[in-house]
C-alpha cells in the first residue's frame, strides 16, 4: 500500500502570506504615521507661534486641537510597539479629530475634516492589518 499524504486542515489561499502582509502594513503604518505626526506637530507649532505673535488668548478650539493631537501622537507611538492598541486608538482619534474639525473648520468643514481624519484612520487600519499578520497576536503584541 502506498502511503497517502493527509489532507491539510487549513487551506492556504494563493497570494501574499500573512506575515509578509503584516511586515508591509507595519512599514506603511510607521512611515505614514511618522510623516503625519510631523505634520500635526508643525501645525501645532505654527498655531502656537501665531497665537504668541498676535498676543491672542488661548481659545477653546486650540486646546481641543492640542488635546487631540497629543492623543494622536500617543496613538502613533503606541502603534510602534503594540499594533492592535495603537491601531484602535488611531482609528478612534482620526474619527474624533474629523468630527471635531467638521464642527470648527468654518466654511470648509468637509474637505478639512476628510483631509485630517482620513489619513489617521488609514494609518490605524494599517496597524491593525500589521497586527493581524502576526502569529498568535494579542492586544499588547
N, CA, C and O atoms as CSV, one atom per row, in Angstrom:
chain,resi,resn,atom,element,x,y,z
A,1,UNK,N,N,0.835,-1.176,0.000
A,1,UNK,CA,C,0.000,0.000,0.000
A,1,UNK,C,C,0.882,1.242,0.000
A,1,UNK,O,O,1.906,1.316,0.679
A,2,UNK,N,N,0.461,2.162,-0.751
A,2,UNK,CA,C,1.204,3.414,-0.824
A,2,UNK,C,C,0.707,4.356,0.276
A,2,UNK,O,O,-0.490,4.465,0.538
A,3,UNK,N,N,1.653,5.019,0.899
A,3,UNK,CA,C,1.288,5.975,1.953
A,3,UNK,C,C,0.717,7.230,1.302
A,3,UNK,O,O,1.293,7.785,0.367
A,4,UNK,N,N,-0.405,7.651,1.810
A,4,UNK,CA,C,-1.029,8.862,1.259
A,4,UNK,C,C,-0.781,10.023,2.205
A,4,UNK,O,O,-0.699,9.864,3.423
A,5,UNK,N,N,-0.669,11.161,1.617
A,5,UNK,CA,C,-0.484,12.371,2.397
A,5,UNK,C,C,-1.825,12.781,2.997
A,5,UNK,O,O,-2.837,12.782,2.295
A,6,UNK,N,N,-1.851,13.128,4.280
A,6,UNK,CA,C,-3.120,13.601,4.850
A,6,UNK,C,C,-3.467,14.971,4.269
A,6,UNK,O,O,-2.595,15.785,3.962
A,7,UNK,N,N,-4.757,15.190,4.133
A,7,UNK,CA,C,-5.239,16.473,3.626
A,7,UNK,C,C,-4.959,17.560,4.667
A,7,UNK,O,O,-5.213,17.362,5.856
A,8,UNK,N,N,-4.448,18.679,4.233
A,8,UNK,CA,C,-4.238,19.763,5.216
A,8,UNK,C,C,-5.578,20.282,5.706
A,8,UNK,O,O,-6.527,20.436,4.936
A,9,UNK,N,N,-5.635,20.547,6.998
A,9,UNK,CA,C,-6.894,21.012,7.580
A,9,UNK,C,C,-7.142,22.485,7.286
A,9,UNK,O,O,-8.293,22.920,7.249
A,10,UNK,N,N,-6.099,23.247,7.080
A,10,UNK,CA,C,-6.229,24.666,6.775
A,10,UNK,C,C,-5.693,24.881,5.370
A,10,UNK,O,O,-4.525,24.610,5.093
A,11,UNK,N,N,-6.533,25.360,4.506
A,11,UNK,CA,C,-6.096,25.609,3.143
A,11,UNK,C,C,-5.502,27.006,3.057
A,11,UNK,O,O,-6.079,27.979,3.543
A,12,UNK,N,N,-4.359,27.079,2.440
A,12,UNK,CA,C,-3.705,28.366,2.254
A,12,UNK,C,C,-4.211,28.968,0.957
A,12,UNK,O,O,-4.264,28.302,-0.077
A,13,UNK,N,N,-4.571,30.208,1.028
A,13,UNK,CA,C,-5.006,30.894,-0.183
A,13,UNK,C,C,-3.787,31.384,-0.941
A,13,UNK,O,O,-2.788,31.771,-0.334
A,14,UNK,N,N,-3.862,31.371,-2.261
A,14,UNK,CA,C,-2.719,31.879,-3.015
A,14,UNK,C,C,-2.593,33.380,-2.813
A,14,UNK,O,O,-3.588,34.071,-2.594
A,15,UNK,N,N,-1.394,33.868,-2.885
A,15,UNK,CA,C,-1.177,35.300,-2.699
A,15,UNK,C,C,-0.094,35.552,-1.683
A,15,UNK,O,O,0.766,34.704,-1.446
A,16,UNK,N,N,-0.141,36.704,-1.093
A,16,UNK,CA,C,0.880,37.104,-0.128
A,16,UNK,C,C,0.603,36.416,1.204
A,16,UNK,O,O,-0.537,36.384,1.668
A,17,UNK,N,N,1.624,35.880,1.802
A,17,UNK,CA,C,1.464,35.224,3.090
A,17,UNK,C,C,1.197,36.252,4.182
A,17,UNK,O,O,1.634,37.397,4.063
A,18,UNK,N,N,0.481,35.866,5.254
A,18,UNK,CA,C,0.086,36.832,6.288
A,18,UNK,C,C,1.250,37.556,6.952
A,18,UNK,O,O,1.143,38.749,7.238
A,19,UNK,N,N,2.351,36.869,7.203
A,19,UNK,CA,C,3.479,37.537,7.869
A,19,UNK,C,C,4.084,38.612,6.986
A,19,UNK,O,O,4.487,39.669,7.473
A,20,UNK,N,N,4.150,38.344,5.685
A,20,UNK,CA,C,4.688,39.356,4.767
A,20,UNK,C,C,3.739,40.542,4.675
A,20,UNK,O,O,4.176,41.692,4.639
A,21,UNK,N,N,2.454,40.265,4.636
A,21,UNK,CA,C,1.463,41.346,4.627
A,21,UNK,C,C,1.607,42.192,5.880
A,21,UNK,O,O,1.531,43.419,5.816
A,22,UNK,N,N,1.812,41.545,7.014
A,22,UNK,CA,C,1.994,42.268,8.270
A,22,UNK,C,C,3.218,43.158,8.249
A,22,UNK,O,O,3.177,44.290,8.730
A,23,UNK,N,N,4.323,42.646,7.686
A,23,UNK,CA,C,5.548,43.460,7.605
A,23,UNK,C,C,5.346,44.668,6.703
A,23,UNK,O,O,5.784,45.771,7.029
A,24,UNK,N,N,4.686,44.462,5.570
A,24,UNK,CA,C,4.440,45.573,4.640
A,24,UNK,C,C,3.520,46.601,5.285
A,24,UNK,O,O,3.792,47.800,5.227
A,25,UNK,N,N,2.437,46.139,5.897
A,25,UNK,CA,C,1.490,47.057,6.552
A,25,UNK,C,C,2.163,47.796,7.703
A,25,UNK,O,O,1.890,48.976,7.923
A,26,UNK,N,N,3.036,47.118,8.436
A,26,UNK,CA,C,3.741,47.745,9.556
A,26,UNK,C,C,4.641,48.871,9.052
A,26,UNK,O,O,4.679,49.950,9.644
A,27,UNK,N,N,5.357,48.622,7.969
A,27,UNK,CA,C,6.232,49.664,7.413
A,27,UNK,C,C,5.426,50.854,6.909
A,27,UNK,O,O,5.801,52.006,7.129
A,28,UNK,N,N,4.321,50.571,6.236
A,28,UNK,CA,C,3.464,51.645,5.735
A,28,UNK,C,C,2.900,52.455,6.898
A,28,UNK,O,O,2.932,53.685,6.873
A,29,UNK,N,N,2.385,51.770,7.915
A,29,UNK,CA,C,1.784,52.457,9.063
A,29,UNK,C,C,2.816,53.303,9.797
A,29,UNK,O,O,2.538,54.446,10.157
A,30,UNK,N,N,3.992,52.755,10.018
A,30,UNK,CA,C,5.023,53.512,10.741
A,30,UNK,C,C,5.506,54.706,9.924
A,30,UNK,O,O,5.683,55.795,10.471
A,31,UNK,N,N,5.720,54.517,8.630
A,31,UNK,CA,C,6.194,55.611,7.788
A,31,UNK,C,C,5.173,56.727,7.651
A,31,UNK,O,O,5.489,57.894,7.881
A,32,UNK,N,N,3.940,56.370,7.274
A,32,UNK,CA,C,2.900,57.387,7.125
A,32,UNK,C,C,2.540,58.019,8.463
A,32,UNK,O,O,2.283,59.220,8.543
A,33,UNK,N,N,2.522,57.208,9.506
A,33,UNK,CA,C,2.225,57.738,10.837
A,33,UNK,C,C,3.251,58.755,11.294
A,33,UNK,O,O,2.900,59.779,11.881
A,34,UNK,N,N,4.515,58.478,11.028
A,34,UNK,CA,C,5.576,59.417,11.393
A,34,UNK,C,C,5.463,60.714,10.593
A,34,UNK,O,O,5.609,61.803,11.149
A,35,UNK,N,N,5.203,60.598,9.288
A,35,UNK,CA,C,5.038,61.798,8.463
A,35,UNK,C,C,3.841,62.628,8.918
A,35,UNK,O,O,3.921,63.853,9.000
A,36,UNK,N,N,2.735,61.952,9.211
A,36,UNK,CA,C,1.548,62.688,9.618
A,36,UNK,C,C,1.726,63.296,11.009
A,36,UNK,O,O,1.237,64.395,11.270
A,37,UNK,N,N,2.417,62.597,11.895
A,37,UNK,CA,C,2.684,63.161,13.221
A,37,UNK,C,C,3.572,64.395,13.106
A,37,UNK,O,O,3.379,65.363,13.843
A,38,UNK,N,N,4.540,64.375,12.195
A,38,UNK,CA,C,5.386,65.555,11.981
A,38,UNK,C,C,4.556,66.721,11.438
A,38,UNK,O,O,4.765,67.872,11.823
A,39,UNK,N,N,3.623,66.418,10.549
A,39,UNK,CA,C,2.741,67.452,10.004
A,39,UNK,C,C,1.888,68.072,11.112
A,39,UNK,O,O,1.761,69.294,11.193
A,40,UNK,N,N,1.307,67.232,11.959
A,40,UNK,CA,C,0.485,67.723,13.070
A,40,UNK,C,C,1.340,68.558,14.028
A,40,UNK,O,O,0.898,69.603,14.506
A,41,UNK,N,N,2.561,68.097,14.306
A,41,UNK,CA,C,3.452,68.841,15.193
A,41,UNK,C,C,3.783,70.223,14.618
A,41,UNK,O,O,3.758,71.218,15.341
A,42,UNK,N,N,4.088,70.281,13.336
A,42,UNK,CA,C,4.364,71.575,12.706
A,42,UNK,C,C,3.139,72.482,12.734
A,42,UNK,O,O,3.261,73.692,12.927
A,43,UNK,N,N,1.962,71.897,12.541
A,43,UNK,CA,C,0.740,72.682,12.590
A,43,UNK,C,C,0.512,73.241,13.998
A,43,UNK,O,O,0.099,74.392,14.143
A,44,UNK,N,N,0.774,72.450,15.023
A,44,UNK,CA,C,0.627,72.929,16.399
A,44,UNK,C,C,1.633,74.028,16.721
A,44,UNK,O,O,1.290,75.012,17.376
A,45,UNK,N,N,2.872,73.865,16.264
A,45,UNK,CA,C,3.892,74.888,16.500
A,45,UNK,C,C,3.489,76.193,15.810
A,45,UNK,O,O,3.609,77.271,16.393
A,46,UNK,N,N,3.014,76.092,14.573
A,46,UNK,CA,C,2.584,77.291,13.848
A,46,UNK,C,C,1.409,77.962,14.547
A,46,UNK,O,O,1.349,79.189,14.637
A,47,UNK,N,N,0.481,77.159,15.038
A,47,UNK,CA,C,-0.676,77.706,15.753
A,47,UNK,C,C,-0.219,78.430,17.023
A,47,UNK,O,O,-0.734,79.499,17.348
A,48,UNK,N,N,0.738,77.853,17.731
A,48,UNK,CA,C,1.231,78.475,18.957
A,48,UNK,C,C,2.005,79.755,18.660
A,48,UNK,O,O,1.865,80.745,19.378
A,49,UNK,N,N,2.818,79.741,17.609
A,49,UNK,CA,C,3.601,80.920,17.262
A,49,UNK,C,C,2.683,82.070,16.843
A,49,UNK,O,O,2.897,83.211,17.252
A,50,UNK,N,N,1.674,81.780,16.039
A,50,UNK,CA,C,0.731,82.823,15.621
A,50,UNK,C,C,-0.002,83.382,16.837
A,50,UNK,O,O,-0.217,84.591,16.929
A,51,UNK,N,N,-0.382,82.520,17.760
A,51,UNK,CA,C,-1.054,82.988,18.967
A,51,UNK,C,C,-0.175,83.869,19.826
A,51,UNK,O,O,-0.653,84.839,20.414
A,52,UNK,N,N,1.117,83.542,19.907
A,52,UNK,CA,C,2.050,84.339,20.700
A,52,UNK,C,C,2.341,85.678,20.010
A,52,UNK,O,O,2.354,86.728,20.652
A,53,UNK,N,N,2.574,85.622,18.694
A,53,UNK,CA,C,2.907,86.843,17.949
A,53,UNK,C,C,1.730,87.816,17.945
A,53,UNK,O,O,1.918,89.018,18.132
A,54,UNK,N,N,0.522,87.304,17.733
A,54,UNK,CA,C,-0.662,88.162,17.692
A,54,UNK,C,C,-1.174,88.530,19.080
A,54,UNK,O,O,-2.110,89.320,19.207
A,55,UNK,N,N,-0.563,87.960,20.128
A,55,UNK,CA,C,-0.945,88.222,21.507
A,55,UNK,C,C,-2.425,87.935,21.753
A,55,UNK,O,O,-3.148,88.725,22.360
A,56,UNK,N,N,-2.848,86.759,21.250
A,56,UNK,CA,C,-4.229,86.336,21.425
A,56,UNK,C,C,-4.323,85.379,22.612
A,56,UNK,O,O,-3.388,84.622,22.874
A,57,UNK,N,N,-5.442,85.411,23.324
A,57,UNK,CA,C,-5.624,84.435,24.398
A,57,UNK,C,C,-5.853,83.039,23.812
A,57,UNK,O,O,-6.268,82.892,22.662
A,58,UNK,N,N,-5.580,82.045,24.607
A,58,UNK,CA,C,-5.744,80.665,24.175
A,58,UNK,C,C,-7.229,80.350,24.013
A,58,UNK,O,O,-8.004,80.477,24.960
A,59,UNK,N,N,-7.617,79.942,22.813
A,59,UNK,CA,C,-9.019,79.647,22.528
A,59,UNK,C,C,-9.327,78.192,22.869
A,59,UNK,O,O,-8.431,77.352,22.949
A,60,UNK,N,N,-10.605,77.915,23.067
A,60,UNK,CA,C,-11.037,76.550,23.369
A,60,UNK,C,C,-10.736,75.620,22.200
A,60,UNK,O,O,-10.430,74.446,22.407
A,61,UNK,N,N,-10.821,76.130,20.983
A,61,UNK,CA,C,-10.505,75.319,19.816
A,61,UNK,C,C,-9.044,74.899,19.823
A,61,UNK,O,O,-8.719,73.759,19.491
A,62,UNK,N,N,-8.166,75.818,20.199
A,62,UNK,CA,C,-6.748,75.498,20.284
A,62,UNK,C,C,-6.457,74.441,21.325
A,62,UNK,O,O,-5.614,73.569,21.115
A,63,UNK,N,N,-7.149,74.514,22.444
A,63,UNK,CA,C,-6.988,73.497,23.483
A,63,UNK,C,C,-7.468,72.137,22.976
A,63,UNK,O,O,-6.826,71.113,23.210
A,64,UNK,N,N,-8.604,72.143,22.280
A,64,UNK,CA,C,-9.138,70.892,21.722
A,64,UNK,C,C,-8.194,70.269,20.716
A,64,UNK,O,O,-7.963,69.059,20.739
A,65,UNK,N,N,-7.647,71.087,19.833
A,65,UNK,CA,C,-6.690,70.579,18.849
A,65,UNK,C,C,-5.437,70.060,19.542
A,65,UNK,O,O,-4.884,69.038,19.134
A,66,UNK,N,N,-4.985,70.745,20.577
A,66,UNK,CA,C,-3.814,70.284,21.322
A,66,UNK,C,C,-4.047,68.941,21.997
A,66,UNK,O,O,-3.181,68.067,21.965
A,67,UNK,N,N,-5.207,68.779,22.603
A,67,UNK,CA,C,-5.528,67.509,23.264
A,67,UNK,C,C,-5.642,66.385,22.249
A,67,UNK,O,O,-5.096,65.301,22.456
A,68,UNK,N,N,-6.352,66.638,21.148
A,68,UNK,CA,C,-6.499,65.601,20.119
A,68,UNK,C,C,-5.167,65.259,19.465
A,68,UNK,O,O,-4.910,64.098,19.148
A,69,UNK,N,N,-4.323,66.259,19.263
A,69,UNK,CA,C,-3.013,65.994,18.672
A,69,UNK,C,C,-2.127,65.197,19.623
A,69,UNK,O,O,-1.354,64.344,19.186
A,70,UNK,N,N,-2.234,65.468,20.903
A,70,UNK,CA,C,-1.481,64.677,21.888
A,70,UNK,C,C,-1.967,63.230,21.901
A,70,UNK,O,O,-1.165,62.300,21.989
A,71,UNK,N,N,-3.282,63.047,21.811
A,71,UNK,CA,C,-3.847,61.699,21.746
A,71,UNK,C,C,-3.356,61.000,20.487
A,71,UNK,O,O,-3.014,59.819,20.527
A,72,UNK,N,N,-3.319,61.721,19.366
A,72,UNK,CA,C,-2.838,61.148,18.115
A,72,UNK,C,C,-1.374,60.733,18.234
A,72,UNK,O,O,-1.002,59.638,17.812
A,73,UNK,N,N,-0.548,61.599,18.806
A,73,UNK,CA,C,0.872,61.271,18.969
A,73,UNK,C,C,1.052,60.040,19.857
A,73,UNK,O,O,1.878,59.176,19.564
A,74,UNK,N,N,0.284,59.962,20.935
A,74,UNK,CA,C,0.357,58.784,21.816
A,74,UNK,C,C,-0.108,57.525,21.080
A,74,UNK,O,O,0.456,56.449,21.275
A,75,UNK,N,N,-1.128,57.657,20.241
A,75,UNK,CA,C,-1.621,56.507,19.467
A,75,UNK,C,C,-0.563,56.017,18.490
A,75,UNK,O,O,-0.328,54.815,18.364
A,76,UNK,N,N,0.076,56.964,17.797
A,76,UNK,CA,C,1.114,56.580,16.840
A,76,UNK,C,C,2.306,55.963,17.543
A,76,UNK,O,O,2.902,55.011,17.039
A,77,UNK,N,N,2.654,56.490,18.687
A,77,UNK,CA,C,3.755,55.928,19.461
A,77,UNK,C,C,3.409,54.523,19.956
A,77,UNK,O,O,4.247,53.623,19.906
A,78,UNK,N,N,2.196,54.338,20.425
A,78,UNK,CA,C,1.764,53.006,20.877
A,78,UNK,C,C,1.751,52.018,19.719
A,78,UNK,O,O,2.047,50.838,19.908
A,79,UNK,N,N,1.412,52.488,18.525
A,79,UNK,CA,C,1.370,51.607,17.369
A,79,UNK,C,C,2.727,51.048,16.964
A,79,UNK,O,O,2.795,49.995,16.329
A,80,UNK,N,N,3.798,51.733,17.318
A,80,UNK,CA,C,5.137,51.226,17.004
A,80,UNK,C,C,5.426,49.925,17.747
A,80,UNK,O,O,6.129,49.060,17.225
A,81,UNK,N,N,4.891,49.778,18.962
A,81,UNK,CA,C,5.160,48.574,19.758
A,81,UNK,C,C,3.955,47.657,19.869
A,81,UNK,O,O,4.110,46.436,19.865
A,82,UNK,N,N,2.767,48.213,19.968
A,82,UNK,CA,C,1.548,47.408,20.117
A,82,UNK,C,C,0.594,47.793,19.001
A,82,UNK,O,O,-0.184,48.738,19.130
A,83,UNK,N,N,0.663,47.045,17.892
A,83,UNK,CA,C,-0.096,47.435,16.709
A,83,UNK,C,C,-1.602,47.480,16.941
A,83,UNK,O,O,-2.274,48.396,16.469
A,84,UNK,N,N,-2.127,46.514,17.653
A,84,UNK,CA,C,-3.583,46.476,17.832
A,84,UNK,C,C,-4.059,47.647,18.687
A,84,UNK,O,O,-5.024,48.323,18.329
A,85,UNK,N,N,-3.402,47.886,19.794
A,85,UNK,CA,C,-3.764,49.001,20.672
A,85,UNK,C,C,-3.598,50.337,19.951
A,85,UNK,O,O,-4.491,51.182,19.999
A,86,UNK,N,N,-2.468,50.530,19.288
A,86,UNK,CA,C,-2.227,51.757,18.545
A,86,UNK,C,C,-3.179,51.919,17.372
A,86,UNK,O,O,-3.621,53.031,17.079
A,87,UNK,N,N,-3.500,50.814,16.694
A,87,UNK,CA,C,-4.421,50.878,15.564
A,87,UNK,C,C,-5.823,51.284,15.973
A,87,UNK,O,O,-6.442,52.134,15.334
A,88,UNK,N,N,-6.319,50.679,17.033
A,88,UNK,CA,C,-7.660,51.037,17.526
A,88,UNK,C,C,-7.676,52.489,17.984
A,88,UNK,O,O,-8.627,53.220,17.707
A,89,UNK,N,N,-6.632,52.905,18.681
A,89,UNK,CA,C,-6.567,54.282,19.160
A,89,UNK,C,C,-6.424,55.271,18.006
A,89,UNK,O,O,-7.009,56.353,18.054
A,90,UNK,N,N,-5.652,54.920,16.960
A,90,UNK,CA,C,-5.526,55.795,15.787
A,90,UNK,C,C,-6.853,55.936,15.053
A,90,UNK,O,O,-7.227,57.040,14.656
A,91,UNK,N,N,-7.562,54.833,14.871
A,91,UNK,CA,C,-8.866,54.902,14.196
A,91,UNK,C,C,-9.819,55.790,14.995
A,91,UNK,O,O,-10.504,56.642,14.430
A,92,UNK,N,N,-9.857,55.585,16.306
A,92,UNK,CA,C,-10.749,56.396,17.148
A,92,UNK,C,C,-10.339,57.869,17.130
A,92,UNK,O,O,-11.198,58.742,17.010
A,93,UNK,N,N,-9.043,58.159,17.247
A,93,UNK,CA,C,-8.613,59.555,17.250
A,93,UNK,C,C,-8.825,60.211,15.895
A,93,UNK,O,O,-9.113,61.407,15.832
A,94,UNK,N,N,-8.689,59.456,14.810
A,94,UNK,CA,C,-8.961,60.002,13.483
A,94,UNK,C,C,-10.422,60.372,13.298
A,94,UNK,O,O,-10.739,61.406,12.710
A,95,UNK,N,N,-11.311,59.524,13.802
A,95,UNK,CA,C,-12.744,59.820,13.711
A,95,UNK,C,C,-13.092,61.025,14.576
A,95,UNK,O,O,-13.807,61.925,14.134
A,96,UNK,N,N,-12.588,61.046,15.810
A,96,UNK,CA,C,-12.881,62.165,16.714
A,96,UNK,C,C,-12.301,63.470,16.160
A,96,UNK,O,O,-12.963,64.506,16.210
A,97,UNK,N,N,-11.073,63.430,15.634
A,97,UNK,CA,C,-10.483,64.635,15.055
A,97,UNK,C,C,-11.270,65.112,13.846
A,97,UNK,O,O,-11.474,66.314,13.676
A,98,UNK,N,N,-11.717,64.179,12.999
A,98,UNK,CA,C,-12.528,64.559,11.844
A,98,UNK,C,C,-13.830,65.218,12.248
A,98,UNK,O,O,-14.224,66.223,11.656
A,99,UNK,N,N,-14.504,64.672,13.245
A,99,UNK,CA,C,-15.762,65.265,13.723
A,99,UNK,C,C,-15.495,66.624,14.367
A,99,UNK,O,O,-16.241,67.576,14.139
A,100,UNK,N,N,-14.434,66.717,15.172
A,100,UNK,CA,C,-14.089,67.990,15.824
A,100,UNK,C,C,-13.801,69.069,14.783
A,100,UNK,O,O,-14.294,70.192,14.894
A,101,UNK,N,N,-13.013,68.732,13.787
A,101,UNK,CA,C,-12.672,69.694,12.745
A,101,UNK,C,C,-13.899,70.056,11.921
A,101,UNK,O,O,-14.042,71.201,11.492
A,102,UNK,N,N,-14.782,69.096,11.696
A,102,UNK,CA,C,-16.001,69.365,10.937
A,102,UNK,C,C,-16.808,70.493,11.583
A,102,UNK,O,O,-17.357,71.351,10.890
A,103,UNK,N,N,-16.874,70.483,12.910
A,103,UNK,CA,C,-17.670,71.492,13.606
A,103,UNK,C,C,-16.921,72.797,13.876
A,103,UNK,O,O,-17.536,73.788,14.268
A,104,UNK,N,N,-15.611,72.811,13.672
A,104,UNK,CA,C,-14.849,74.031,13.977
A,104,UNK,C,C,-14.126,74.629,12.779
A,104,UNK,O,O,-13.449,75.645,12.938
A,105,UNK,N,N,-14.235,74.054,11.598
A,105,UNK,CA,C,-13.425,74.494,10.459
A,105,UNK,C,C,-14.032,75.636,9.664
A,105,UNK,O,O,-13.400,76.110,8.719
A,106,UNK,N,N,-15.202,76.088,9.995
A,106,UNK,CA,C,-15.794,77.188,9.240
A,106,UNK,C,C,-16.473,76.695,7.971
A,106,UNK,O,O,-17.218,75.716,7.999
A,107,UNK,N,N,-16.213,77.379,6.854
A,107,UNK,CA,C,-16.901,77.052,5.611
A,107,UNK,C,C,-16.370,75.802,4.928
A,107,UNK,O,O,-17.095,75.196,4.139
A,108,UNK,N,N,-15.164,75.401,5.191
A,108,UNK,CA,C,-14.551,74.243,4.519
A,108,UNK,C,C,-14.562,73.000,5.396
A,108,UNK,O,O,-13.591,72.244,5.416
A,109,UNK,N,N,-15.651,72.785,6.119
A,109,UNK,CA,C,-15.626,71.726,7.117
A,109,UNK,C,C,-15.425,70.324,6.538
A,109,UNK,O,O,-14.655,69.547,7.102
A,110,UNK,N,N,-16.081,69.977,5.447
A,110,UNK,CA,C,-15.982,68.610,4.926
A,110,UNK,C,C,-14.589,68.320,4.363
A,110,UNK,O,O,-14.000,67.308,4.741
A,111,UNK,N,N,-14.029,69.159,3.477
A,111,UNK,CA,C,-12.692,68.829,2.963
A,111,UNK,C,C,-11.617,68.801,4.044
A,111,UNK,O,O,-10.734,67.943,4.026
A,112,UNK,N,N,-11.692,69.729,4.974
A,112,UNK,CA,C,-10.671,69.773,6.028
A,112,UNK,C,C,-10.816,68.570,6.956
A,112,UNK,O,O,-9.816,67.972,7.353
A,113,UNK,N,N,-12.047,68.212,7.304
A,113,UNK,CA,C,-12.271,67.047,8.176
A,113,UNK,C,C,-11.772,65.774,7.506
A,113,UNK,O,O,-11.153,64.932,8.157
A,114,UNK,N,N,-12.038,65.626,6.207
A,114,UNK,CA,C,-11.559,64.443,5.496
A,114,UNK,C,C,-10.041,64.453,5.345
A,114,UNK,O,O,-9.399,63.410,5.460
A,115,UNK,N,N,-9.467,65.624,5.089
A,115,UNK,CA,C,-8.019,65.712,4.911
A,115,UNK,C,C,-7.259,65.409,6.198
A,115,UNK,O,O,-6.152,64.873,6.149
A,116,UNK,N,N,-7.835,65.745,7.341
A,116,UNK,CA,C,-7.144,65.491,8.609
A,116,UNK,C,C,-7.511,64.150,9.228
A,116,UNK,O,O,-6.654,63.504,9.832
A,117,UNK,N,N,-8.756,63.715,9.094
A,117,UNK,CA,C,-9.181,62.486,9.752
A,117,UNK,C,C,-8.875,61.212,8.985
A,117,UNK,O,O,-8.529,60.198,9.590
A,118,UNK,N,N,-8.998,61.245,7.655
A,118,UNK,CA,C,-8.841,60.034,6.847
A,118,UNK,C,C,-7.438,59.432,6.930
A,118,UNK,O,O,-7.332,58.216,7.089
A,119,UNK,N,N,-6.355,60.208,6.832
A,119,UNK,CA,C,-5.028,59.581,6.930
A,119,UNK,C,C,-4.782,58.904,8.280
A,119,UNK,O,O,-4.105,57.878,8.345
A,120,UNK,N,N,-5.321,59.466,9.338
A,120,UNK,CA,C,-5.131,58.860,10.660
A,120,UNK,C,C,-5.864,57.528,10.736
A,120,UNK,O,O,-5.338,56.551,11.269
A,121,UNK,N,N,-7.082,57.493,10.199
A,121,UNK,CA,C,-7.848,56.240,10.173
A,121,UNK,C,C,-7.122,55.206,9.307
A,121,UNK,O,O,-7.086,54.026,9.655
A,122,UNK,N,N,-6.544,55.638,8.183
A,122,UNK,CA,C,-5.812,54.717,7.314
A,122,UNK,C,C,-4.571,54.154,8.006
A,122,UNK,O,O,-4.266,52.970,7.863
A,123,UNK,N,N,-3.860,54.987,8.748
A,123,UNK,CA,C,-2.692,54.516,9.494
A,123,UNK,C,C,-3.128,53.523,10.567
A,123,UNK,O,O,-2.475,52.499,10.769
A,124,UNK,N,N,-4.229,53.820,11.256
A,124,UNK,CA,C,-4.751,52.884,12.251
A,124,UNK,C,C,-5.144,51.555,11.635
A,124,UNK,O,O,-4.888,50.498,12.211
A,125,UNK,N,N,-5.768,51.607,10.456
A,125,UNK,CA,C,-6.130,50.363,9.765
A,125,UNK,C,C,-4.883,49.576,9.368
A,125,UNK,O,O,-4.875,48.347,9.444
A,126,UNK,N,N,-3.833,50.273,8.946
A,126,UNK,CA,C,-2.588,49.583,8.600
A,126,UNK,C,C,-1.951,48.935,9.829
A,126,UNK,O,O,-1.403,47.836,9.736
A,127,UNK,N,N,-2.018,49.604,10.974
A,127,UNK,CA,C,-1.519,48.983,12.205
A,127,UNK,C,C,-2.334,47.733,12.549
A,127,UNK,O,O,-1.771,46.730,12.986
A,128,UNK,N,N,-3.640,47.786,12.357
A,128,UNK,CA,C,-4.476,46.616,12.643
A,128,UNK,C,C,-4.178,45.474,11.676
A,128,UNK,O,O,-4.173,44.312,12.083
A,129,UNK,N,N,-3.931,45.781,10.409
A,129,UNK,CA,C,-3.555,44.754,9.440
A,129,UNK,C,C,-2.202,44.162,9.813
A,129,UNK,O,O,-2.004,42.952,9.702
A,130,UNK,N,N,-1.268,45.004,10.255
A,130,UNK,CA,C,0.047,44.513,10.683
A,130,UNK,C,C,-0.089,43.572,11.870
A,130,UNK,O,O,0.600,42.555,11.943
A,131,UNK,N,N,-0.972,43.909,12.795
A,131,UNK,CA,C,-1.186,43.052,13.960
A,131,UNK,C,C,-1.798,41.723,13.546
A,131,UNK,O,O,-1.457,40.679,14.102
A,132,UNK,N,N,-2.688,41.757,12.583
A,132,UNK,CA,C,-3.344,40.525,12.132
A,132,UNK,C,C,-2.361,39.588,11.447
A,132,UNK,O,O,-2.551,38.372,11.454
A,133,UNK,N,N,-1.304,40.150,10.854
A,133,UNK,CA,C,-0.297,39.332,10.181
A,133,UNK,C,C,0.636,38.603,11.119
A,133,UNK,O,O,1.417,37.758,10.679
A,134,UNK,N,N,0.575,38.907,12.395
A,134,UNK,CA,C,1.443,38.223,13.363
A,134,UNK,C,C,0.804,36.918,13.802
A,134,UNK,O,O,-0.417,36.807,13.910
A,135,UNK,N,N,1.642,35.946,14.050
A,135,UNK,CA,C,1.158,34.664,14.562
A,135,UNK,C,C,0.923,34.795,16.056
A,135,UNK,O,O,1.811,35.229,16.789
A,136,UNK,N,N,-0.256,34.428,16.510
A,136,UNK,CA,C,-0.570,34.485,17.930
A,136,UNK,C,C,-0.644,35.893,18.459
A,136,UNK,O,O,-0.273,36.136,19.607
A,137,UNK,N,N,-1.118,36.841,17.648
A,137,UNK,CA,C,-1.164,38.237,18.070
A,137,UNK,C,C,-2.221,38.437,19.152
A,137,UNK,O,O,-3.297,37.841,19.112
A,138,UNK,N,N,-1.895,39.274,20.100
A,138,UNK,CA,C,-2.842,39.632,21.144
A,138,UNK,C,C,-2.939,41.155,21.199
A,138,UNK,O,O,-2.367,41.838,20.350
A,139,UNK,N,N,-3.643,41.686,22.170
A,139,UNK,CA,C,-3.855,43.127,22.248
A,139,UNK,C,C,-2.542,43.876,22.423
A,139,UNK,O,O,-2.352,44.923,21.805
A,140,UNK,N,N,-1.644,43.376,23.237
A,140,UNK,CA,C,-0.430,44.105,23.526
A,140,UNK,C,C,0.797,43.531,22.813
A,140,UNK,O,O,1.922,43.777,23.249
A,141,UNK,N,N,0.614,42.789,21.749
A,141,UNK,CA,C,1.758,42.241,20.986
A,141,UNK,C,C,1.624,42.605,19.540
A,141,UNK,O,O,2.478,42.243,18.731
